[in-house]
Amino acid sequence: MSQPFAKLPAWADYGLLPLINLIVAFLVAGLVVMLVGESPIDAAVLMVKGAFGSGDGVGYTLYYATNFIFTGLCVAVAFHCGLFNIGGEGQAYIGGLGVTIVGLGLGNSLPWWLVFPLAILASALVGALWALIPAWLQAKRGSHVVITTIMFNFIAASIMVYLLVGVLKPLGSQAPETRVFGDGGQLPGLGWLLNIIGLDMRSAPLNISFLLALLAAFLVWLLIWRTKLGYEIRTMGFSPKAARYAGISELRIIIITMMISGALAGMMALNPIMGAQHRMQLDFVQGAGFVGIAVALMGRSHPVGIVLAAILFGMLYQGGAEIAFDMPNISRDMIVIIQGLVILFAGALEHMFRPSLQRIFQRVGRVKRETASVVTAGGGQ
């Protein structure tokens, strides 16, 4: 996706600039903590300890990160095509319907290792089809994808409320949720993986969908940077006119890109539904679709950056819950403010420091060139 400022070195663009934004966000968050009479240093230590200080802490952090990896990849794929898919929330919500149909229908008759691939296909298919409509409206009718995907978030929420309150709710139950899946509809945990590094995970819902998220990140990297389709997607995002001149079909690329984006969002539903709740409950997405926007921005739409940014936001969620529990002056709403500050600086204000950083690199480069010319001239004499 094209950038509004001159290009920085890759290590500065993907590493240094996000780090600066993150440091500033935490400094401002520290001021907020000081205003309520708590120590920012103690809060930071408690956050890190709550997120990584125990097996369950790591398990919850990676569980949240799994959701954010899927939704971050969803946003990033669309970004590369010059599209802003804000509909990850609704696409993940509707994707849960595909997971639920497979879990309810096959959970009692097949083992999990057969149900899981079918649930992956179902969630990806339903999420892709839900993204197809805004994609078609953008490509054929010129309806802006930002507006249509926002609208489809509300439509998805209304559909799921209708289904969970009436159609899918078991008889005699008052809770807006399906029945619990059979054993085949429940994913195994990854406690054994944490045991390898000496951590004991007891109750955290970390499950095998985390490994699927990492695989999805690798496949997205292959798609965007190692395939003809990925080249066409990036060309369309960088310059639609150049893409059309090169014979790339705008209609085809927009629809395919949005369907891939929707499929990634739909697969996010696997983690909470089959991995944690073992049934579909109302509002299981819990804002992960919107957090994915900040994750994609902070990760510079690169799968490696998205995985790292997702773990960071997983730390904020898990560590923030620990702070709210141990520091009574810091309420859950204060934790949301801290998370919002990170999103603000990492997302909406990600280019705040780019011009200054660019000028610094230009000056350093100019000094190096002048020094090299002086050395060359001295050597010639």
N, C-alpha and C positions, 0 to 999 in steps of 0.2 A: 504494500500500500504506500502511495506516495507520501512524502513528508513535507511540511511547509517550510522547513529550514534546511540549510546546507547539511550534507551528510557528515556525521561524525565517524571516527574509527569504530569498527564493530565492537571492540571491547568497551569503548566509552558509551556507545548507544545502548548496548544490551546489558551492560554491567554498571558502569559508573553513574550514568544519569538516573536509572531507577534507584540506585543506592542513595544518591543525594536526595531524591524525592522522599524516600522512605525515612531517612534521618530527619528531614525537616518535619515530616508528618508526626514522628514520634516526639520531637522537641515541642511542637505545638500541643500534642496530646499531654505531654508532661506538664505544661502550664495549666491545662485543664484539671489535671489531677491535683496540682498544688492549690488551685482555687478552692477545692473541697477539703483541704486540710490533710492530705495524705502525701507520702513521699513518692515522687516519680520513680526513684531508683528501686525502692521496695516493691512498687507496683510492677516494674519491668521484670525484676527478679522473680516475682510471684507468677507473672504471666509465662515466662519461659519455663519455670519449674512445673507449672500446671500443665503445660503443653508437652514437655519432653522429660519430665522428672520421674515418670513411672511408666510401666507398661500400658496401663489403661489410658494415661495421658497421651502417649504416642499413638495408641490405637484410635482414640477419638479424633486427634489431630489429623491423622491420615484418612479417617472415615470422612470427615468434612472435606478434606482436600480432594478426595475422589469425586465428590459432586462438582467441585469447582474446576477440576481438570476437564471434565466432560463439557461443562457449560463454557469454560474459557476457550476450549478448542472450537466449540460451536461458533462463538463470536469471531474467533481469529480467522477461520476459514472464510467467513463472509467478508471480513475486513480485507483480506487479500484480493477480493474481487471488487472492492470499493463499495460494498454493501454494509449497512449497519443493522444487523439482525438483533433487535431488542426482544424478539419473541421467544428466546430460549426458555423463559419461565413457562409459557404456555405449551411449547413443544415438549418440554420435559413432563409436564402435567399430563398431556395427552399420551405421551409415550408410556406412561404408567398404565394406561388402559391395555396396551399390548402385553406388558409384563403380567398384568392381572389375569387376562384371559388365558394365557399359557399356564400361569401358576395355579389358577383354580381348576383348569381343565385337565392338567397333566400331573399336578403335584402329588396326587395320591397313587398314580399308576406307574410313573417313571422315576428313575434315580436323578439326582440333581445334575449330574454331568451330561445327561441327555436333555433335561429341561432347560438348562442354562443357555446352550446355543440357540434353542428355539426362542427363548425369551429375548435374547440379544437381537435376533432377526425381527421379532415382532415389535419390540420397542423402537428399533431403528426405522422400520417400515412405517409405523404409525407417526413417529416424529417427522420423518421425511415427507409423508403425505400432508401433514398439517402445515409444513413450511412450503409445500408446493403451491398452495393457493396465493399467498402473498407474493411468491416468486413470479407466478404467471401474471398477476395483476401489475407487478413492476415492469416485467418484460414486454407485455402486450398492450397494457392500458396506460402505463406511465404513472400508476399509483405508487407513491413513495413507500418503500419497504418499511421505513421507520413507523409511519402511521398505521399501515396495515398490520404489522406484527404486534404493535401495542394493542390494537383492537382485538386481535386474535388471542392475546393473553386473557382478556376478560371473557371472551367467548369460551375458551378452554376451561376457565375456572367455573363458569356457569354450567357447562356440560357435566363436569365432574361432580359438582354439587348435586345436580339432578340425579346422576347415576348412583352416587353413594348414599343419598338420602332415600332413594326409592328402589331402583332396579337391582343394584348389587348388594344391598344391605340384607343380611340374613333375617328371616322371619323371627319376630320377637325381640330383636335387638334395637336399642335406642341410639347407639353410637353410629355416626356416619362413616362406616368402614365395612370392608368385606370380611368374610370369614377367614380364619387363619389357613394358610396354605398347608398342604401335606408336606411330608419330609422332602419330597423331590422338588418342592418349590422354595426350599430354604438353602441359601448358599453357605458353604463352610467358612468358618472364620480363618484368620491368618495369625492366630496366636502362636502357632508353631514357628512362623517366620520371625516373630519377635523373640521367641525363646532362643533362637540361634545366636542372637546378640545379647542374651542374658536378661531380657525383660519379660516379666510375667504379666500377660494380658488376661484379666479375669472377666470383665463385663463389657468391655468396649466392643462395638459392633463392626470393627474392621473386618472386611471379608474379601473374597477373591475378586470382586469387581474392581478393587484397587489395582490389581495386576492387569485387568482388562483396560483400565484407564491409561496405564503406562503403555500398553500395546497400542491403544488408539492414538496416543501422542506420537509414537514412532511411525505409525502408518500415515498420520497427517503430515509428518515431516517428509516421508517418501512421496506422498501425493503432491505436495506443494513445490518441492525443490528437485524431484527426481523423475517427474513424469511430464508428458506432453500436455495433459490436461491441467496440471499444476502451472505450467508455463503460460497456458492460455488464461487461466484464472488470474495470475499475477499481472499479465499484460492488460487484461480488461480493467483491473483495479488501478494500474498505473496510468493508462491512457486509453479510454474507450475508443477514441478516434483512430489511434494507431492499431488497436485490435480489429476494428472493422475494416481498416485498410488492408490488414494482413489476411482478411478472409475469415476471421473468427466470428462465429455466430453469437451475437449478444444474447439472443433469446435462449439458446442452448446453454451457454455458460452460466447465465444468471439462474436458470432453473436447476441445473445440476449442482451448482455451488450451494444454493439455498437448501436443496434436498439433503446434501451431505451435512450441512450445518444443522438442519433439523434432526437428522438421524443421530448425530453426536449428542444433541440435547436430549433426545428420547432415551438414549442408553443410560443417561444419568439416573433414570428411574429405577434401574436394576439395583443400585446401591441401597437406597432406603427401603424399597419394597421387598425384594428377595433377600437382601443382606441383613436388614435390621428389624423391620417391623413384621415381616413374613405375612403381610396382608397390605392392602391399600387403604390408607387413611386420608382424610381430608387435609389438604394443604401440606402434603408430604415434601413438596419442593422447597418450601420455606425460604424463598428469596434467592436460591442458588443461581437462578437464571440471570438475575441482575448483578450479583456478585461476579459472575463470569465475565461481565463487561470490563470491570476493573482488573480482573485477573489477566484478561487478554491484553489490555492496555499496558499494564505493568510488565507483562512478559514479552512485550513488543511483538505480539502475534507469532512468536516462535514457540514450538512445543516445549523445548527445554525451559525457556523462561516461564511458560505457563505452568509447568509442573512445579517449579520453584515458587512462583507467586501463589499457586493454590495451596502449597504447604504453609506459606506465610499466613494466608487468610484462615487456614485451618488452625494455626497457632492462635490467631486473634480470637477465633470462636471458642476454642477450648480453654486457652489461657484467660480469656475475658470472663468466662464462667467461673474460673477459680478465683479471680480478683473479686468479682461480685460477691462470692461466698465468704472470703476471708477479710475483706475490707468493707465494713458496713457503710462507710461514707460514699463508696462508689457503687451506685446502683446499676442495674442492668441497662438502664437508659444511658448512663455515662459510658458504659462499654460500647453501646451503639454509636455514641458520639466519637469515641476513639476510632472505631472501625470506619466511621464516615470520614474522618480526617485522612486516614490512609487512602481511602478511595478517592477523596478530593485531590490529594497531591499526586497520587499514582495514576489517576485517571483524568479527571477534568483539567488539572493543572500540570499535566505531564510535560508540557513544553515551556513551563515557566523559566526553567534554568537553562534550556537549550541554547538560546542566543548567546548568553554569557559564556557558556562552556564552549560554544563554537568559536567565539572571539578569542578565548584563551588558546585553543588549539591552533587557530590561524596565526596568532602571534608567535607561539612556540615554533610552528613550522617556518615562519618568516625568519626567525632568529637562526634556526638550523641551516636554512638556505644561505643566509648571509655569512654565517660562520664557515660553511663549506666553500663558498666562493672565495673568502679571504684565504683559507687554507690552500685552495687550488692555485690562487694567484701567487701566494708565497712560494709554493712548490715550483711553480713555473719559473720564478726568478732564480 
